[in-house]
Amino acid sequence: MTQFPLSSFYFLRHGETDWNKKGIYMGSQDIPLNDQGLAQALSAGKLLKNEPINTIVTSPLLRARKTADIITRYLKVPVIEMPELQEACWGENEGKQKENGLWIDAWHKGHTIKDAEQYSDFAIRVKRGLEKTLAHKEPVLIISHGGVYWAIQEILGIPMIDLGNCDPVFHHPPQQLNHPWNAYPLPERNDLIGQCRT
């Protein structure tokens, strides 16, 4: 496992867009939130308002930045844009209908897609963004994308889960460097608050 600052953080995937709803790959395309996505961001803000978050770090893409702007109404903390946490560019697959997703597995293994970012370059970018993010006073809320979270899970050795739009997850660092990071969906975190403070 890569060594990072042992800082707790939250991760939230952006709210829903029309392309999410229609099952279309977005990647680097700057698609705005739809009405459902705006409502999801409001609900997430209400859920997070009593959490001890010090900073929001967001992808600059509109769907993430708008989610962050809505949530900060409840948290009243600074918002920092982090280009390194922008979604991967998927080249010719952006704008296509989702099917079996086999190309994503191939891309992850190093397959080249026309006009797309290589997965290895993407993972390095996300790692750099995560290092910069975790250097801030903990805990930080990251608002980003599904592909970015896949990379973060891999980097930190967290069991892979698919996040829904605006489903927050709390991440607690290991007590020792050879121990794993832990991830808790926020509603399940309430009884862990005491033991998660370091």
VOSE-532196 format. One record per residue (C-alpha): residue number from 1; residue in three letters; z, y, x. Coordinates in pm, 1 decimal. Layout:
<atoms>
nr  rest  pz  py  px
NUM  Ala  Z  Y  X
...
</atoms>
This chain:
<atoms>
nr  rest  pz  py  px
1  Met  0.0  0.0  0.0
2  Thr  -85.0  348.6  124.6
3  Gln  219.3  559.8  209.7
4  Phe  256.6  875.0  -1.1
5  Pro  534.8  1124.3  -58.2
6  Leu  790.0  932.8  -263.9
7  Ser  770.1  1175.7  -555.0
8  Ser  778.0  1086.9  -921.4
9  Phe  486.7  1207.6  -1133.7
10  Tyr  332.1  1185.1  -1476.7
11  Phe  -32.6  1105.2  -1547.9
12  Leu  -216.2  1200.6  -1865.6
13  Arg  -579.3  1131.2  -1943.5
14  His  -750.0  1425.7  -2115.7
15  Gly  -792.1  1446.9  -2493.4
16  Glu  -1082.9  1293.9  -2682.3
17  Thr  -1437.2  1430.2  -2664.4
18  Asp  -1735.3  1352.8  -2885.1
19  Trp  -1873.7  1140.7  -2604.0
20  Asn  -1551.1  938.0  -2598.7
21  Lys  -1580.4  891.0  -2971.9
22  Lys  -1944.3  780.2  -2946.5
23  Gly  -1882.9  552.9  -2648.3
24  Ile  -2094.1  747.1  -2397.9
25  Tyr  -2025.8  762.7  -2024.6
26  Met  -1931.1  1117.8  -1920.3
27  Gly  -1851.1  1107.1  -1550.4
28  Ser  -1906.2  1454.4  -1405.4
29  Gln  -2059.7  1596.4  -1724.8
30  Asp  -1849.8  1888.0  -1853.9
31  Ile  -1795.7  1782.1  -2214.6
32  Pro  -1538.6  1976.0  -2424.0
33  Leu  -1259.9  1834.2  -2638.1
34  Asn  -1336.4  1765.9  -3001.3
35  Asp  -1094.8  1841.0  -3285.9
36  Gln  -917.8  1508.7  -3237.3
37  Gly  -880.8  1582.1  -2866.3
38  Leu  -727.2  1922.1  -2938.9
39  Ala  -479.2  1758.5  -3177.9
40  Gln  -396.1  1490.1  -2918.3
41  Ala  -321.5  1758.9  -2659.5
42  Leu  -86.6  1933.2  -2901.3
43  Ser  94.7  1606.3  -2970.3
44  Ala  122.8  1537.1  -2597.8
45  Gly  267.7  1883.3  -2542.1
46  Lys  534.7  1818.8  -2802.2
47  Leu  613.7  1480.7  -2644.6
48  Leu  638.1  1625.4  -2294.1
49  Lys  817.9  1951.2  -2368.4
50  Asn  1162.7  1818.0  -2276.3
51  Glu  1048.5  1638.7  -1961.4
52  Pro  1152.6  1795.4  -1627.9
53  Ile  794.9  1876.2  -1521.6
54  Asn  758.8  2153.1  -1261.5
55  Thr  381.2  2189.1  -1229.7
56  Ile  64.6  2071.9  -1400.7
57  Val  -218.2  1967.6  -1168.5
58  Thr  -547.9  1927.5  -1350.1
59  Ser  -907.3  1832.6  -1294.4
60  Pro  -1124.3  2144.4  -1332.8
61  Leu  -1352.8  1977.0  -1588.2
62  Leu  -1325.0  2145.1  -1926.7
63  Arg  -1183.0  1846.3  -2114.8
64  Ala  -893.2  1817.8  -1868.0
65  Arg  -838.3  2191.1  -1817.2
66  Lys  -823.5  2256.5  -2192.9
67  Thr  -575.4  1971.5  -2234.6
68  Ala  -362.6  2130.0  -1960.3
69  Asp  -382.5  2476.3  -2117.0
70  Ile  -259.7  2340.8  -2451.1
71  Ile  24.4  2140.5  -2295.7
72  Thr  144.2  2434.5  -2085.9
73  Arg  222.7  2619.8  -2409.6
74  Tyr  511.0  2375.0  -2443.2
75  Leu  605.9  2329.1  -2077.9
76  Lys  571.8  2691.0  -1955.6
77  Val  487.6  2581.7  -1599.4
78  Pro  205.1  2676.4  -1360.6
79  Val  -132.2  2501.6  -1386.4
80  Ile  -318.7  2423.3  -1064.5
81  Glu  -679.8  2303.7  -1060.0
82  Met  -744.8  2019.1  -815.7
83  Pro  -1119.3  1950.8  -763.9
84  Glu  -1034.4  1624.3  -586.1
85  Leu  -904.4  1487.6  -919.3
86  Gln  -1231.4  1545.9  -1103.6
87  Glu  -1397.4  1239.6  -1255.7
88  Ala  -1650.3  1045.6  -1049.2
89  Cys  -2017.3  1134.2  -1068.6
90  Trp  -2192.3  830.7  -1214.8
91  Gly  -2545.3  958.8  -1163.2
92  Glu  -2809.3  808.2  -1385.4
93  Asn  -2546.7  629.3  -1598.2
94  Glu  -2397.5  954.4  -1727.1
95  Gly  -2497.9  1014.5  -2086.2
96  Lys  -2570.6  646.3  -2148.1
97  Gln  -2409.8  438.7  -2420.2
98  Lys  -2125.3  213.3  -2309.2
99  Glu  -2213.2  -154.5  -2321.6
100  Asn  -2051.2  -427.0  -2112.0
101  Gly  -1957.0  -200.9  -1821.0
102  Leu  -2071.8  -450.4  -1557.4
103  Trp  -2225.3  -168.7  -1355.5
104  Ile  -1877.6  -19.3  -1306.6
105  Asp  -1753.5  -342.2  -1146.1
106  Ala  -2060.0  -344.2  -919.3
107  Trp  -2008.1  25.9  -834.1
108  His  -1644.7  -46.3  -749.3
109  Lys  -1762.8  -317.8  -507.8
110  Gly  -2000.4  -79.8  -330.1
111  His  -2322.9  -104.4  -530.5
112  Thr  -2530.0  213.4  -507.6
113  Ile  -2627.1  388.7  -831.6
114  Lys  -2900.5  650.6  -828.8
115  Asp  -2755.7  1002.8  -790.3
116  Ala  -2398.2  868.6  -818.6
117  Glu  -2097.3  915.8  -594.0
118  Gln  -2014.1  605.4  -390.7
119  Tyr  -1687.6  446.3  -500.2
120  Ser  -1553.1  455.3  -144.4
121  Asp  -1613.2  833.0  -128.1
122  Phe  -1458.9  878.5  -472.5
123  Ala  -1146.3  681.4  -375.7
124  Ile  -1103.7  888.4  -58.0
125  Arg  -1136.4  1207.8  -262.0
126  Val  -879.0  1093.2  -518.3
127  Lys  -640.5  983.3  -240.4
128  Arg  -665.2  1327.9  -83.8
129  Gly  -600.4  1493.6  -421.2
130  Leu  -302.1  1268.9  -491.1
131  Glu  -149.0  1346.2  -150.7
132  Lys  -186.1  1719.8  -213.9
133  Thr  -45.2  1683.1  -565.2
134  Leu  262.2  1484.8  -460.6
135  Ala  345.6  1748.3  -200.1
136  His  451.0  1977.7  -487.2
137  Lys  806.9  1976.7  -616.5
138  Glu  853.2  1668.5  -830.3
139  Pro  781.2  1572.0  -1092.2
140  Val  423.0  1690.7  -1136.2
141  Leu  205.1  1621.3  -1440.1
142  Ile  -149.9  1516.6  -1346.0
143  Ile  -411.5  1569.1  -1617.4
144  Ser  -731.7  1395.1  -1525.6
145  His  -968.5  1111.2  -1616.3
146  Gly  -985.6  736.8  -1667.3
147  Gly  -1180.5  671.2  -1348.6
148  Val  -935.1  878.4  -1146.1
149  Tyr  -646.7  675.1  -1287.1
150  Trp  -820.1  349.2  -1191.2
151  Ala  -835.0  477.1  -833.6
152  Ile  -471.1  593.9  -837.8
153  Gln  -354.8  255.9  -967.3
154  Glu  -544.5  84.0  -687.8
155  Ile  -416.3  325.9  -420.0
156  Leu  -51.3  286.4  -525.9
157  Gly  -69.5  -83.8  -610.2
158  Ile  13.9  -27.0  -977.5
159  Pro  -98.7  -301.2  -1223.3
160  Met  -424.8  -193.8  -1384.6
161  Ile  -406.3  -58.0  -1739.5
162  Asp  -661.2  133.9  -1945.9
163  Leu  -522.3  461.5  -2077.3
164  Gly  -599.1  603.9  -2416.8
165  Asn  -666.1  974.9  -2450.3
166  Cys  -346.3  1179.4  -2401.8
167  Asp  -121.3  875.9  -2347.5
168  Pro  130.5  991.8  -2081.6
169  Val  260.4  754.7  -1815.7
170  Phe  560.0  824.1  -1590.3
171  His  540.2  693.7  -1231.2
172  His  852.6  624.4  -1031.4
173  Pro  823.2  576.0  -655.1
174  Pro  961.7  272.8  -474.7
175  Gln  1314.2  288.0  -341.4
176  Gln  1184.0  142.0  -14.9
177  Leu  838.5  165.5  141.3
178  Asn  766.6  -206.0  96.7
179  His  856.9  -198.8  -274.3
180  Pro  604.7  -127.4  -552.2
181  Trp  558.4  188.7  -754.3
182  Asn  651.6  155.6  -1123.0
183  Ala  463.3  294.1  -1421.2
184  Tyr  622.7  350.7  -1762.8
185  Pro  437.6  463.7  -2076.6
186  Leu  642.2  764.8  -2182.2
187  Pro  791.1  636.3  -2511.2
188  Glu  931.1  340.6  -2313.2
189  Arg  1088.7  566.7  -2052.0
190  Asn  1384.6  704.2  -2247.8
191  Asp  1630.5  434.9  -2140.7
192  Leu  1512.8  458.7  -1778.2
193  Ile  1579.2  827.4  -1721.7
194  Gly  1914.1  776.1  -1552.3
195  Gln  1795.4  512.7  -1308.0
196  Cys  1472.5  699.0  -1228.5
197  Arg  1640.4  1003.8  -1078.2
198  Thr  1645.6  992.1  -697.2
</atoms>
